[in-house]
């Protein structure tokens, strides 16, 4: 079913839900899903509605124009999207294939409602797998002594393919600040650790040395600060003293795949709202 997704956040006050509901009812809008959250700490109110597109006499642009006065009245951060307009995704990976392969499989099986515009990698290892799916593959090697040319090309490719979201599916490079700023809250990363513990490289080795009993993975938006962006999804698996580092890595890969897929799906469905460095996730 084609729907329009109305997502908004604003300072909390009385009458927000009533105003929006009355607005939609005045156009005979059929709400198929509605989610609200009032955050007492920040004093902000978050809201997401899905409305049957065929119930409205307005197209997407008409709905935006009609809603704009209400958004201004309540000082809303807001957007309206059309579920029929699939988001364009650029995937980035290095050598490890598990996260990329899982996303390609879910896309191929129509579990992820998006268009995969291309894959960018700093290695050639995954080319055959990607091209089997009929997706363009761009090899952009990164010179450790001078990374600027590589990331200039990455930025060009992302722009050329009109990416709505970039997914770092175990892309083992740190993006430059300019790219993080340009695509704020549009670059999703999977970190093989239950952040904020064990940031940076080799978190499973760090976890083994610490003797943890749970390991996990964190899907988050990329910011200029390493592994510190707003968290979208997390999960864990229990371990014991019997596991070695290789076992931790194997178990962790399963969690990474699941967490990244959940996080990307939530983003594609406009279920993630970022406020400061926290997220509200409407399931």
FIDO-35408 format. One record per atom (N, C-alpha, C, CB): x, y, z; atom name. Coordinates in steps of 0.02 Angstrom, whole numbers, plus 50000, padded with zeros to 5 digits. Glycine has a CB too. Layout:
    xx    yy    zz atom
     X     Y     Z   CA
...
***
This chain:
    xx    yy    zz atom
 50042 49940 50000    N
 50000 50000 50000   CA
 50044 50063 50000    C
 49952 50000 50061   CB
 50030 50108 49954    N
 50067 50170 49951   CA
 50045 50217 50006    C
 50059 50203 49882   CB
 50093 50243 50043    N
 50077 50290 50098   CA
 50121 50351 50094    C
 50084 50255 50166   CB
 50097 50405 50125    N
 50138 50464 50139   CA
 50159 50459 50212    C
 50100 50531 50123   CB
 50223 50473 50226    N
 50248 50470 50294   CA
 50262 50540 50318    C
 50312 50426 50298   CB
 50226 50561 50368    N
 50234 50627 50398   CA
 50271 50619 50464    C
 50164 50662 50410   CB
 50331 50647 50467    N
 50374 50640 50526   CA
 50391 50710 50551    C
 50439 50600 50509   CB
 50382 50721 50616    N
 50394 50788 50642   CA
 50420 50785 50714    C
 50330 50830 50639   CB
 50456 50838 50733    N
 50479 50847 50801   CA
 50476 50921 50817    C
 50552 50820 50811   CB
 50454 50936 50878    N
 50446 51007 50897   CA
 50446 51013 50972    C
 50381 51036 50867   CB
 50454 51074 50998    N
 50446 51084 51071   CA
 50377 51060 51093    C
 50457 51158 51090   CB
 50375 51024 51148    N
 50313 50993 51171   CA
 50265 51046 51197    C
 50327 50941 51225   CB
 50201 51038 51181    N
 50149 51081 51207   CA
 50081 51048 51194    C
 50152 51152 51174   CB
 50030 51074 51223    N
 49962 51047 51215   CA
 49937 51062 51144    C
 49914 51076 51268   CB
 49903 51013 51115    N
 49867 51025 51053   CA
 49900 51002 50989    C
 49853 51095 51047   CB
 49961 50974 50994    N
 49997 50955 50933   CA
 49961 50898 50897    C
 50069 50935 50949   CB
 49945 50845 50933    N
 49913 50787 50902   CA
 49845 50806 50874    C
 49906 50730 50953   CB
 49807 50845 50912    N
 49741 50865 50890   CA
 49744 50905 50826    C
 49705 50905 50944   CB
 49792 50951 50822    N
 49799 50993 50763   CA
 49816 50952 50702    C
 49853 51047 50775   CB
 49863 50907 50709    N
 49884 50866 50651   CA
 49828 50817 50632    C
 49949 50827 50668   CB
 49796 50787 50680    N
 49742 50740 50665   CA
 49683 50775 50631    C
 49718 50706 50730   CB
 49666 50833 50655    N
 49611 50871 50624   CA
 49630 50892 50553    C
 49594 50933 50665   CB
 49693 50910 50543    N
 49716 50928 50476   CA
 49707 50869 50428    C
 49790 50950 50478   CB
 49730 50810 50449    N
 49724 50752 50405   CA
 49651 50732 50394    C
 49762 50693 50435   CB
 49610 50737 50447    N
 49539 50720 50440   CA
 49504 50768 50393    C
 49505 50721 50509   CB
 49525 50831 50391    N
 49493 50880 50347   CA
 49503 50863 50273    C
 49521 50950 50361   CB
 49554 50824 50259    N
 49565 50801 50190   CA
 49546 50727 50181    C
 49639 50811 50171   CB
 49509 50701 50231    N
 49488 50631 50229   CA
 49547 50582 50230    C
 49445 50618 50168   CB
 49602 50603 50262    N
 49662 50562 50265   CA
 49652 50501 50309    C
 49721 50602 50290   CB
 49671 50443 50283    N
 49662 50379 50318   CA
 49729 50361 50350    C
 49637 50322 50269   CB
 49734 50368 50416    N
 49796 50353 50452   CA
 49802 50278 50463    C
 49798 50391 50520   CB
 49855 50248 50437    N
 49865 50176 50444   CA
 49913 50161 50502    C
 49893 50147 50380   CB
 49952 50210 50523    N
 49999 50200 50578   CA
 50013 50267 50610    C
 50065 50165 50555   CB
 50015 50267 50677    N
 50027 50330 50712   CA
 50070 50316 50774    C
 49961 50364 50733   CB
 50124 50355 50783    N
 50169 50346 50839   CA
 50186 50414 50869    C
 50232 50309 50818   CB
 50186 50419 50935    N
 50201 50481 50970   CA
 50250 50467 51027    C
 50137 50515 50997   CB
 50292 50517 51042    N
 50335 50511 51101   CA
 50349 50580 51128    C
 50401 50475 51084   CB
 50336 50588 51193    N
 50352 50650 51228   CA
 50413 50638 51271    C
 50291 50675 51270   CB
 50466 50676 51258    N
 50529 50667 51295   CA
 50532 50718 51351    C
 50590 50674 51248   CB
 50527 50694 51412    N
 50524 50739 51470   CA
 50591 50775 51481    C
 50505 50701 51532   CB
 50646 50742 51464    N
 50711 50772 51477   CA
 50725 50832 51431    C
 50766 50720 51468   CB
 50709 50824 51367    N
 50723 50878 51319   CA
 50665 50926 51311    C
 50741 50848 51252   CB
 50604 50903 51330    N
 50544 50945 51320   CA
 50522 50946 51248    C
 50558 51015 51344   CB
 50540 50894 51210    N
 50521 50890 51139   CA
 50470 50835 51128    C
 50583 50879 51095   CB
 50431 50844 51074    N
 50379 50795 51056   CA
 50395 50769 50986    C
 50308 50827 51059   CB
 50390 50703 50979    N
 50406 50670 50915   CA
 50345 50632 50890    C
 50467 50622 50924   CB
 50335 50634 50825    N
 50274 50605 50797   CA
 50287 50578 50727    C
 50217 50658 50796   CB
 50255 50522 50712    N
 50259 50492 50645   CA
 50190 50465 50626    C
 50313 50435 50642   CB
 50167 50484 50567    N
 50104 50458 50540   CA
 50116 50428 50472    C
 50050 50514 50536   CB
 50082 50373 50458    N
 50077 50348 50389   CA
 50004 50357 50367    C
 50100 50273 50384   CB
 49995 50386 50308    N
 49929 50402 50282   CA
 49922 50369 50213    C
 49917 50479 50278   CB
 49866 50336 50203    N
 49854 50306 50137   CA
 49853 50361 50084    C
 49787 50266 50136   CB
 49896 50354 50034    N
 49901 50406 49983   CA
 49837 50412 49943    C
 49959 50391 49936   CB
 49803 50355 49932    N
 49742 50357 49891   CA
 49682 50386 49928    C
 49725 50288 49867   CB
 49690 50401 49993    N
 49635 50431 50031   CA
 49635 50507 50028    C
 49637 50408 50103   CB
 49690 50535 50002    N
 49698 50607 50001   CA
 49686 50636 49931    C
 49768 50626 50026   CB
 49658 50696 49928    N
 49651 50730 49863   CA
 49714 50768 49842    C
 49592 50778 49866   CB
 49768 50762 49882    N
 49830 50799 49871   CA
 49886 50752 49850    C
 49850 50837 49934   CB
 49930 50777 49806    N
 49990 50740 49792   CA
 50042 50758 49845    C
 50017 50756 49720   CB
 50102 50731 49839    N
 50153 50741 49891   CA
 50169 50815 49901    C
 50217 50702 49873   CB
 50180 50851 49847    N
 50197 50922 49852   CA
 50138 50961 49880    C
 50217 50949 49785   CB
 50078 50944 49859    N
 50018 50978 49885   CA
 50010 50967 49960    C
 49957 50954 49849   CB
 50025 50906 49983    N
 50020 50892 50054   CA
 50073 50932 50094    C
 50029 50816 50067   CB
 50132 50937 50066    N
 50184 50976 50100   CA
 50163 51050 50105    C
 50250 50970 50062   CB
 50137 51076 50052    N
 50117 51147 50053   CA
 50059 51159 50101    C
 50098 51170 49982   CB
 50012 51112 50104    N
 49955 51120 50148   CA
 49975 51114 50221    C
 49901 51068 50131   CB
 50025 51072 50235    N
 50046 51061 50304   CA
 50093 51115 50330    C
 50079 50993 50311   CB
 50126 51150 50286    N
 50178 51198 50305   CA
 50155 51248 50358    C
 50202 51235 50245   CB
 50094 51278 50354    N
 50074 51325 50406   CA
 50071 51295 50476    C
 50006 51354 50389   CB
 50049 51231 50481    N
 50047 51198 50546   CA
 50118 51187 50572    C
 50009 51130 50542   CB
 50162 51166 50528    N
 50232 51156 50548   CA
 50263 51221 50574    C
 50273 51129 50489   CB
 50247 51276 50541    N
 50273 51340 50563   CA
 50243 51361 50630    C
 50258 51395 50511   CB
 50179 51348 50640    N
 50145 51366 50702   CA
 50178 51332 50762    C
 50072 51347 50699   CB
 50198 51269 50754    N
 50227 51230 50810   CA
 50303 51226 50807    C
 50197 51160 50810   CB
 50334 51264 50762    N
 50408 51265 50755   CA
 50435 51194 50746    C
 50440 51297 50817   CB
 50407 51158 50698    N
 50425 51088 50687   CA
 50486 51080 50642    C
 50366 51052 50656   CB
 50526 51030 50659    N
 50572 50999 50611   CA
 50532 50942 50580    C
 50640 50974 50645   CB
 50523 50943 50514    N
 50476 50895 50486   CA
 50494 50878 50414    C
 50405 50922 50488   CB
 50467 50822 50392    N
 50470 50804 50321   CA
 50414 50755 50305    C
 50540 50773 50303   CB
 50395 50753 50242    N
 50345 50706 50218   CA
 50376 50669 50159    C
 50279 50743 50197   CB
 50372 50602 50160    N
 50399 50562 50106   CA
 50345 50517 50077    C
 50459 50520 50130   CB
 50358 50493 50018    N
 50312 50449 49981   CA
 50342 50379 49980    C
 50298 50476 49909   CB
 50307 50330 50006    N
 50334 50262 50009   CA
 50347 50234 49939    C
 50286 50215 50046   CB
 50315 50263 49888    N
 50325 50240 49819   CA
 50391 50264 49790    C
 50268 50262 49775   CB
 50421 50315 49821    N
 50486 50341 49797   CA
 50541 50307 49838    C
 50489 50419 49804   CB
 50570 50255 49811    N
 50620 50216 49847   CA
 50684 50257 49858    C
 50636 50151 49809   CB
 50711 50252 49918    N
 50773 50286 49933   CA
 50831 50253 49897    C
 50786 50287 50009   CB
 50877 50294 49874    N
 50937 50270 49838   CA
 50993 50260 49889    C
 50958 50320 49782   CB
 51021 50199 49889    N
 51071 50179 49938   CA
 51137 50167 49903    C
 51049 50116 49976   CB
 51191 50196 49929    N
 51259 50180 49908   CA
 51291 50140 49964    C
 51300 50245 49892   CB
 51315 50080 49947    N
 51348 50037 49996   CA
 51424 50044 49989    C
 51327 49963 49987   CB
 51459 50043 50045    N
 51532 50046 50045   CA
 51559 49989 50087    C
 51557 50115 50072   CB
 51611 49956 50062    N
 51640 49899 50097   CA
 51714 49895 50082    C
 51604 49833 50077   CB
 51749 49854 50120    N
 51821 49843 50108   CA
 51831 49772 50085    C
 51863 49857 50173   CB
 51856 49728 50129    N
 51868 49658 50109   CA
 51817 49609 50138    C
 51938 49637 50129   CB
 51794 49623 50199    N
 51748 49576 50231   CA
 51681 49579 50197    C
 51742 49592 50307   CB
 51652 49521 50184    N
 51593 49517 50142   CA
 51527 49508 50179    C
 51601 49462 50094   CB
 51528 49490 50243    N
 51468 49465 50275   CA
 51412 49517 50278    C
 51484 49443 50345   CB
 51427 49579 50295    N
 51374 49630 50299   CA
 51349 49649 50229    C
 51400 49692 50335   CB
 51396 49657 50183    N
 51376 49675 50115   CA
 51335 49619 50083    C
 51438 49689 50072   CB
 51357 49557 50090    N
 51320 49500 50062   CA
 51250 49496 50091    C
 51358 49435 50074   CB
 51244 49508 50156    N
 51178 49504 50188   CA
 51131 49558 50161    C
 51185 49511 50264   CB
 51156 49619 50154    N
 51114 49673 50128   CA
 51094 49660 50055    C
 51150 49741 50133   CB
 51141 49635 50015    N
 51125 49620 49946   CA
 51073 49565 49941    C
 51188 49599 49908   CB
 51079 49515 49985    N
 51029 49461 49986   CA
 50960 49488 50006    C
 51050 49405 50034   CB
 50958 49530 50057    N
 50893 49557 50079   CA
 50863 49602 50025    C
 50902 49596 50144   CB
 50906 49640 49991    N
 50881 49681 49935   CA
 50856 49637 49878    C
 50937 49728 49910   CB
 50894 49586 49860    N
 50875 49541 49806   CA
 50810 49505 49823    C
 50932 49490 49793   CB
 50799 49490 49887    N
 50738 49456 49909   CA
 50681 49504 49923    C
 50753 49415 49972   CB
 50691 49568 49908    N
 50641 49620 49918   CA
 50622 49630 49991    C
 50579 49604 49877   CB
 50669 49615 50036    N
 50658 49629 50107   CA
 50675 49702 50124    C
 50700 49582 50150   CB
 50717 49733 50083    N
 50735 49803 50092   CA
 50705 49843 50034    C
 50812 49813 50097   CB
 50662 49890 50050    N
 50628 49929 49999   CA
 50670 49990 49980    C
 50558 49951 50025   CB
 50716 49980 49934    N
 50762 50033 49914   CA
 50791 50017 49846    C
 50818 50042 49966   CB
 50829 50064 49819    N
 50869 50052 49760   CA
 50942 50055 49781    C
 50853 50104 49703   CB
 50980 50003 49765    N
 51052 50005 49778   CA
 51085 50034 49716    C
 51080 49934 49795   CB
 51109 50096 49722    N
 51135 50131 49664   CA
 51203 50105 49643    C
 51140 50206 49679   CB
 51246 50089 49692    N
 51312 50063 49676   CA
 51346 50040 49740    C
 51355 50117 49640   CB
 51402 50008 49731    N
 51446 49989 49787   CA
 51514 50020 49774    C
 51452 49910 49794   CB
 51542 50051 49825    N
 51609 50081 49822   CA
 51654 50042 49871    C
 51607 50157 49839   CB
 51713 50024 49847    N
 51759 49987 49890   CA
 51831 50009 49878    C
 51752 49911 49879   CB
 51870 50004 49931    N
 51941 50019 49924   CA
 51982 49957 49905    C
 51968 50049 49988   CB
 51947 49901 49891    N
 51980 49840 49868   CA
 51937 49809 49812    C
 51989 49790 49928   CB
 51967 49762 49777    N
 51933 49729 49721   CA
 51899 49664 49741    C
 51982 49716 49665   CB
 51908 49641 49803    N
 51889 49574 49823   CA
 51815 49557 49812    C
 51904 49565 49895   CB
 51771 49606 49819    N
 51699 49592 49819   CA
 51665 49608 49752    C
 51666 49630 49874   CB
 51704 49623 49702    N
 51676 49645 49639   CA
 51629 49593 49608    C
 51732 49662 49590   CB
 51652 49530 49602    N
 51612 49479 49568   CA
 51545 49468 49602    C
 51650 49413 49564   CB
 51545 49469 49668    N
 51482 49460 49705   CA
 51434 49517 49691    C
 51496 49454 49781   CB
 51459 49577 49691    N
 51415 49635 49680   CA
 51389 49636 49608    C
 51453 49700 49695   CB
 51434 49625 49561    N
 51413 49628 49491   CA
 51367 49571 49472    C
 51474 49628 49446   CB
 51370 49515 49508    N
 51321 49461 49497   CA
 51250 49487 49509    C
 51335 49401 49544   CB
 51243 49535 49555    N
 51177 49564 49570   CA
 51158 49619 49520    C
 51176 49592 49641   CB
 51203 49633 49472    N
 51188 49684 49423   CA
 51197 49755 49449    C
 51119 49676 49398   CB
 51239 49763 49500    N
 51250 49828 49532   CA
 51319 49853 49513    C
 51242 49823 49610   CB
 51325 49917 49495    N
 51391 49944 49478   CA
 51439 49942 49538    C
 51384 50016 49453   CB
 51503 49927 49523    N
 51554 49921 49575   CA
 51611 49968 49558    C
 51579 49847 49581   CB
 51628 50012 49605    N
 51681 50060 49593   CA
 51738 50048 49642    C
 51654 50132 49601   CB
 51797 50036 49614    N
 51856 50025 49655   CA
 51891 50092 49664    C
 51904 49972 49622   CB
 51894 50116 49726    N
 51927 50179 49742   CA
 51979 50164 49795    C
 51875 50234 49766   CB
 52040 50148 49775    N
 52093 50133 49824   CA
 52111 50194 49865    C
 52156 50106 49789   CB
 52129 50182 49927    N
 52146 50237 49973   CA
 52221 50234 49989    C
 52104 50233 50038   CB
 52257 50287 49972    N
 52328 50291 49987   CA
 52335 50316 50060    C
 52364 50339 49937   CB
 52363 50275 50104    N
 52370 50297 50174   CA
 52408 50362 50182    C
 52404 50243 50214   CB
 52452 50377 50135    N
 52492 50438 50141   CA
 52455 50500 50118    C
 52555 50431 50100   CB
 52403 50491 50078    N
 52364 50548 50053   CA
 52294 50523 50034    C
 52399 50582 49992   CB
 52248 50527 50081    N
 52181 50500 50071   CA
 52134 50548 50035    C
 52151 50481 50137   CB
 52153 50611 50030    N
 52108 50662 50002   CA
 52084 50646 49932    C
 52143 50728 50002   CB
 52127 50625 49885    N
 52102 50610 49817   CA
 52050 50554 49816    C
 52160 50590 49773   CB
 52060 50503 49858    N
 52012 50447 49860   CA
 51944 50471 49885    C
 52038 50391 49905   CB
 51944 50511 49938    N
 51880 50533 49965   CA
 51848 50586 49922    C
 51890 50559 50035   CB
 51886 50621 49882    N
 51857 50667 49833   CA
 51819 50627 49781    C
 51911 50710 49800   CB
 51847 50570 49761    N
 51813 50526 49713   CA
 51752 50493 49744    C
 51862 50473 49686   CB
 51758 50472 49807    N
 51700 50444 49842   CA
 51643 50495 49844    C
 51719 50422 49914   CB
 51659 50557 49862    N
 51609 50609 49865   CA
 51577 50620 49797    C
 51639 50675 49891   CB
 51618 50619 49745    N
 51591 50628 49677   CA
 51543 50571 49658    C
 51649 50632 49626   CB
 51562 50510 49674    N
 51520 50452 49657   CA
 51455 50453 49696    C
 51558 50387 49671   CB
 51458 50470 49760    N
 51398 50473 49801   CA
 51350 50526 49773    C
 51415 50489 49875   CB
 51377 50584 49754    N
 51336 50636 49725   CA
 51309 50617 49657    C
 51374 50700 49720   CB
 51351 50587 49615    N
 51330 50568 49548   CA
 51273 50517 49550    C
 51389 50539 49509   CB
 51274 50474 49600    N
 51222 50422 49605   CA
 51163 50444 49648    C
 51251 50359 49634   CB
 51162 50509 49666    N
 51105 50539 49702   CA
 51084 50498 49763    C
 51046 50546 49654   CB
 51134 50483 49804    N
 51121 50441 49863   CA
 51077 50477 49914    C
 51187 50420 49895   CB
 51027 50443 49938    N
 50987 50466 49995   CA
 51019 50443 50060    C
 50915 50442 49990   CB
 51055 50387 50058    N
 51087 50361 50117   CA
 51148 50321 50095    C
 51038 50317 50159   CB
 51202 50326 50134    N
 51263 50289 50123   CA
 51272 50240 50180    C
 51326 50337 50117   CB
 51286 50177 50164    N
 51293 50125 50216   CA
 51364 50099 50214    C
 51242 50068 50205   CB
 51399 50105 50271    N
 51466 50078 50278   CA
 51460 50007 50303    C
 51510 50122 50327   CB
 51461 49960 50257    N
 51452 49889 50273   CA
 51521 49857 50285    C
 51414 49851 50216   CB
 51551 49876 50340    N
 51620 49858 50358   CA
 51670 49890 50310    C
 51629 49782 50360   CB
 51661 49955 50298    N
 51709 49995 50260   CA
 51761 50020 50310    C
 51674 50055 50222   CB
 51820 49994 50306    N
 51869 50004 50359   CA
 51913 50066 50348    C
 51914 49942 50365   CB
 51879 50121 50335    N
 51912 50185 50329   CA
 51871 50238 50367    C
 51920 50205 50254   CB
 51904 50289 50392    N
 51870 50343 50427   CA
 51853 50398 50377    C
 51915 50372 50485   CB
 51790 50415 50372    N
 51769 50466 50324   CA
 51793 50535 50347    C
 51693 50466 50316   CB
 51810 50579 50300    N
 51833 50646 50318   CA
 51776 50688 50345    C
 51864 50681 50257   CB
 51790 50739 50385    N
 51738 50781 50415   CA
 51690 50812 50364    C
 51770 50837 50455   CB
 51717 50833 50307    N
 51675 50865 50256   CA
 51619 50819 50233    C
 51717 50887 50196   CB
 51635 50755 50222    N
 51585 50707 50200   CA
 51534 50693 50255    C
 51619 50642 50178   CB
 51558 50689 50317    N
 51513 50679 50374   CA
 51463 50736 50380    C
 51553 50671 50440   CB
 51487 50797 50370    N
 51443 50855 50376   CA
 51394 50859 50318    C
 51485 50919 50379   CB
 51418 50846 50258    N
 51375 50850 50199   CA
 51318 50800 50202    C
 51416 50839 50136   CB
 51331 50742 50229    N
 51280 50689 50233   CA
 51262 50674 50306    C
 51304 50626 50197   CB
 51253 50726 50345    N
 51236 50717 50416   CA
 51172 50676 50423    C
 51229 50785 50451   CB
 51174 50625 50465    N
 51117 50580 50478   CA
 51095 50543 50415    C
 51059 50620 50506   CB
 51142 50536 50368    N
 51128 50499 50307   CA
 51182 50447 50292    C
 51120 50546 50248   CB
 51231 50441 50337    N
 51283 50390 50331   CA
 51276 50343 50390    C
 51355 50422 50328   CB
 51263 50280 50375    N
 51251 50229 50426   CA
 51312 50182 50430    C
 51186 50189 50412   CB
 51335 50170 50490    N
 51393 50127 50501   CA
 51374 50069 50546    C
 51452 50166 50531   CB
 51408 50012 50535    N
 51403 49957 50583   CA
 51469 49951 50619    C
 51383 49889 50547   CB
 51467 49956 50685    N
 51528 49947 50724   CA
 51523 49882 50762    C
 51538 50007 50774   CB
 51575 49841 50756    N
 51575 49775 50785   CA
 51592 49778 50859    C
 51625 49729 50748   CB
 51551 49816 50894    N
 51557 49823 50967   CA
 51492 49851 50994    C
 51618 49869 50986   CB
 51479 49837 51057    N
 51420 49865 51090   CA
 51441 49933 51119    C
 51393 49817 51147   CB
 51440 49984 51075    N
 51462 50051 51095   CA
 51422 50076 51155    C
 51455 50101 51036   CB
 51452 50117 51199    N
 51516 50151 51191   CA
 51578 50110 51212    C
 51515 50214 51230   CB
 51569 50047 51227    N
 51628 50006 51246   CA
 51668 49987 51183    C
 51606 49942 51284   CB
 51733 49985 51190    N
 51777 49958 51140   CA
 51771 49992 51072    C
 51765 49884 51132   CB
 51782 50057 51071    N
 51781 50095 51009   CA
 51846 50082 50970    C
 51771 50171 51022   CB
 51846 50102 50906    N
 51906 50096 50866   CA
 51918 50026 50840    C
 51965 50118 50907   CB
 51982 50010 50828    N
 52000 49948 50795   CA
 52001 49889 50843    C
 52069 49956 50762   CB
 51990 49830 50815    N
 51994 49766 50850   CA
 51955 49764 50915    C
 52066 49749 50863   CB
 51891 49779 50914    N
 51852 49778 50976   CA
 51844 49708 51005    C
 51784 49807 50965   CB
 51843 49656 50963    N
 51837 49588 50990   CA
 51900 49569 51029    C
 51825 49537 50933   CB
 51957 49591 51007    N
 52018 49579 51045   CA
 52015 49616 51112    C
 52080 49601 51005   CB
 51990 49678 51110    N
 51983 49716 51172   CA
 51934 49681 51220    C
 51958 49788 51157   CB
 51879 49656 51191    N
 51828 49622 51232   CA
 51855 49559 51264    C
 51766 49606 51190   CB
 51894 49521 51225    N
 51924 49459 51251   CA
 51972 49474 51308    C
 51960 49421 51195   CB
 52011 49526 51300    N
 52058 49545 51353   CA
 52022 49568 51416    C
 52105 49599 51328   CB
 51963 49597 51407    N
 51924 49621 51465   CA
 51884 49566 51498    C
 51878 49678 51443   CB
 51875 49510 51463    N
 51838 49454 51491   CA
 51763 49466 51494    C
 51862 49440 51560   CB
 51735 49500 51444    N
 51664 49515 51444   CA
 51623 49451 51435    C
 51647 49566 51390   CB
 51559 49454 51455    N
 51514 49397 51447   CA
 51461 49410 51393    C
 51480 49382 51514   CB
 51460 49471 51367    N
 51417 49489 51312   CA
 51458 49527 51260    C
 51356 49532 51335   CB
 51450 49509 51197    N
 51477 49549 51144   CA
 51419 49570 51099    C
 51532 49510 51103   CB
 51429 49623 51061    N
 51374 49647 51021   CA
 51397 49689 50963    C
 51326 49687 51064   CB
 51348 49722 50931    N
 51362 49766 50875   CA
 51316 49826 50880    C
 51352 49729 50807   CB
 51339 49881 50851    N
 51302 49944 50854   CA
 51297 49975 50784    C
 51338 49993 50903   CB
 51236 49990 50765    N
 51223 50026 50703   CA
 51210 50099 50721    C
 51163 49995 50662   CB
 51248 50145 50691    N
 51242 50215 50710   CA
 51255 50260 50651    C
 51290 50231 50768   CB
 51234 50323 50657    N
 51250 50373 50607   CA
 51322 50396 50617    C
 51201 50433 50611   CB
 51355 50411 50563    N
 51425 50432 50565   CA
 51429 50507 50577    C
 51461 50413 50499   CB
 51471 50525 50624    N
 51487 50595 50638   CA
 51563 50604 50634    C
 51459 50617 50707   CB
 51585 50665 50644    N
 51657 50679 50642   CA
 51694 50644 50699    C
 51669 50754 50645   CB
 51660 50633 50755    N
 51691 50598 50811   CA
 51684 50523 50800    C
 51659 50620 50878   CB
 51739 50488 50802    N
 51741 50417 50786   CA
 51695 50376 50831    C
 51813 50391 50791   CB
 51651 50337 50799    N
 51607 50290 50834   CA
 51565 50322 50889    C
 51648 50234 50864   CB
 51546 50385 50879    N
 51509 50420 50932   CA
 51444 50450 50906    C
 51553 50476 50961   CB
 51422 50432 50846    N
 51361 50460 50818   CA
 51298 50430 50848    C
 51359 50450 50744   CB
 51240 50460 50834    N
 51176 50436 50862   CA
 51164 50362 50846    C
 51118 50478 50834   CB
 51146 50324 50896    N
 51138 50252 50890   CA
 51068 50235 50864    C
 51151 50216 50957   CB
 51065 50192 50813    N
 51002 50171 50783   CA
 50979 50103 50810    C
 51008 50169 50707   CB
 51026 50056 50814    N
 51008 49987 50834   CA
 51068 49954 50866    C
 50984 49947 50772   CB
 51054 49909 50913    N
 51106 49869 50946   CA
 51079 49800 50963    C
 51132 49905 51010   CB
 51125 49752 50969    N
 51105 49686 50994   CA
 51168 49653 51022    C
 51072 49643 50938   CB
 51157 49599 51059    N
 51213 49564 51092   CA
 51204 49489 51086    C
 51218 49585 51166   CB
 51259 49453 51099    N
 51257 49380 51106   CA
 51299 49362 51166    C
 51283 49345 51041   CB
 51276 49312 51205    N
 51312 49293 51265   CA
 51370 49247 51247    C
 51264 49258 51315   CB
 51425 49257 51282    N
 51485 49215 51273   CA
 51510 49193 51342    C
 51541 49253 51234   CB
 51562 49151 51341    N
 51592 49129 51404   CA
 51668 49130 51398    C
 51567 49058 51424   CB
 51701 49109 51452    N
 51774 49107 51452   CA
 51801 49056 51402    C
 51799 49091 51522   CB
 51758 49011 51378    N
 51781 48958 51332   CA
 51796 48985 51262    C
 51729 48903 51328   CB
 51765 49041 51244    N
 51772 49067 51176   CA
 51840 49100 51166    C
 51716 49116 51160   CB
 51871 49085 51109    N
 51932 49121 51090   CA
 51913 49179 51045    C
 51983 49074 51056   CB
 51963 49217 51022    N
 51949 49277 50982   CA
 51917 49258 50916    C
 52014 49316 50970   CB
 51938 49203 50886    N
 51908 49183 50821   CA
 51834 49167 50830    C
 51945 49121 50793   CB
 51816 49137 50885    N
 51745 49122 50898   CA
 51706 49186 50909    C
 51738 49076 50958   CB
 51736 49233 50946    N
 51703 49298 50956   CA
 51689 49332 50890    C
 51746 49343 51001   CB
 51737 49331 50846    N
 51729 49362 50780   CA
 51672 49328 50742    C
 51794 49360 50740   CB
 51670 49262 50743    N
 51618 49225 50707   CA
 51549 49240 50736    C
 51630 49150 50711   CB
 51542 49239 50801    N
 51478 49255 50832   CA
 51459 49328 50820    C
 51481 49240 50908   CB
 51509 49371 50823    N
 51496 49442 50814   CA
 51471 49458 50744    C
 51557 49481 50828   CB
 51496 49423 50694    N
 51475 49436 50625   CA
 51400 49426 50617    C
 51513 49392 50577   CB
 51374 49374 50650    N
 51302 49361 50645   CA
 51262 49420 50674    C
 51283 49297 50682   CB
 51285 49447 50730    N
 51251 49504 50760   CA
 51257 49566 50716    C
 51279 49518 50831   CB
 51316 49576 50689    N
 51328 49635 50646   CA
 51279 49637 50588    C
 51400 49634 50619   CB
 51271 49580 50554    N
 51226 49577 50496   CA
 51155 49596 50515    C
 51226 49507 50465   CB
 51131 49567 50570    N
 51062 49579 50591   CA
 51051 49652 50612    C
 51044 49533 50649   CB
 51098 49678 50651    N
 51092 49747 50676   CA
 51094 49797 50618    C
 51147 49762 50726   CB
 51139 49787 50571    N
 51144 49833 50514   CA
 51080 49832 50472    C
 51205 49817 50471   CB
 51054 49772 50460    N
 50992 49767 50420   CA
 50933 49801 50456    C
 50975 49693 50407   CB
 50928 49791 50521    N
 50874 49824 50559   CA
 50881 49899 50556    C
 50874 49800 50632   CB
 50943 49923 50565    N
 50954 49995 50565   CA
 50938 50026 50498    C
 51024 50011 50584   CB
 50960 49994 50444    N
 50947 50021 50378   CA
 50872 50020 50363    C
 50985 49981 50325   CB
 50839 49966 50381    N
 50766 49963 50369   CA
 50730 50019 50406    C
 50738 49894 50390   CB
 50748 50032 50467    N
 50716 50085 50505   CA
 50727 50153 50471    C
 50744 50088 50577   CB
 50787 50164 50445    N
 50801 50226 50410   CA
 50760 50231 50346    C
 50876 50232 50394   CB
 50757 50177 50308    N
 50721 50177 50244   CA
 50646 50191 50255    C
 50730 50110 50208   CB
 50620 50169 50311    N
 50549 50178 50326   CA
 50534 50241 50365    C
 50523 50118 50364   CB
 50583 50286 50371    N
 50575 50350 50406   CA
 50553 50340 50478    C
 50524 50394 50369   CB
 50583 50292 50511    N
 50565 50278 50581   CA
 50616 50306 50630    C
 50559 50202 50591   CB
 50669 50336 50605    N
 50723 50360 50648   CA
 50720 50436 50652    C
 50792 50337 50623   CB
 50717 50463 50712    N
 50719 50534 50723   CA
 50778 50551 50767    C
 50652 50560 50753   CB
 50820 50597 50744    N
 50880 50616 50781   CA
 50868 50682 50817    C
 50942 50621 50734   CB
 50884 50683 50881    N
 50881 50745 50920   CA
 50943 50748 50963    C
 50815 50748 50963   CB
 50983 50802 50952    N
 51049 50806 50983   CA
 51089 50744 50961    C
 51045 50811 51062   CB
 51115 50704 51008    N
 51152 50645 50987   CA
 51114 50581 51007    C
 51222 50645 51019   CB
 51048 50587 51013    N
 51006 50530 51030   CA
 50957 50518 50973    C
 50970 50541 51097   CB
 50926 50460 50974    N
 50876 50444 50924   CA
 50811 50421 50956    C
 50902 50390 50876   CB
 50756 50436 50922    N
 50691 50407 50937   CA
 50676 50360 50880    C
 50635 50463 50947   CB
 50663 50297 50895    N
 50650 50247 50843   CA
 50578 50223 50851    C
 50700 50187 50848   CB
 50536 50238 50802    N
 50467 50215 50804   CA
 50462 50147 50769    C
 50419 50267 50770   CB
 50446 50095 50808    N
 50442 50028 50778   CA
 50371 50013 50755    C
 50464 49974 50829   CB
***
